[in-house]
Amino acid sequence: MKRMLSLILVALFAASLLGGCNTIRGAGQDIEEGGEAIQESSY
């Protein structure tokens, strides 16, 4: 029983880390697009 609970907790932790990576990647893309828009408007 303890082993099953431990495996479930590890799986949930790993899933939350992977979900966070997608969020950070999306934020990075948004920042990059904002920078490109500023760069284009300065021409």
C-alpha positions in Angstrom: 0.0 0.0 0.0 2.8 2.5 0.9 4.6 1.6 -2.3 1.5 2.3 -4.4 1.0 5.6 -2.7 4.6 6.6 -3.2 4.4 5.8 -6.9 1.3 7.9 -7.3 2.9 10.8 -5.5 6.0 10.6 -7.7 3.9 10.4 -10.8 1.9 13.5 -9.8 5.1 15.4 -9.0 6.6 14.5 -12.4 3.4 15.5 -14.2 3.4 18.9 -12.4 7.0 19.5 -13.4 6.3 18.7 -17.0 3.3 21.0 -17.0 5.4 23.8 -15.6 7.9 23.4 -18.4 5.1 24.0 -21.0 4.0 27.1 -19.1 7.5 28.5 -18.9 8.1 27.8 -22.6 4.8 29.6 -23.5 5.8 32.6 -21.4 9.2 32.7 -23.2 7.5 32.6 -26.6 5.2 35.4 -25.5 8.1 37.6 -24.4 10.0 36.9 -27.6 7.0 37.9 -29.7 6.6 41.1 -27.7 10.2 41.9 -28.3 9.9 41.3 -32.0 6.8 43.6 -32.1 8.8 46.4 -30.4 11.7 45.8 -32.7 9.5 46.0 -35.8 7.7 49.2 -34.6 11.0 50.9 -34.2 11.9 50.8 -38.0 
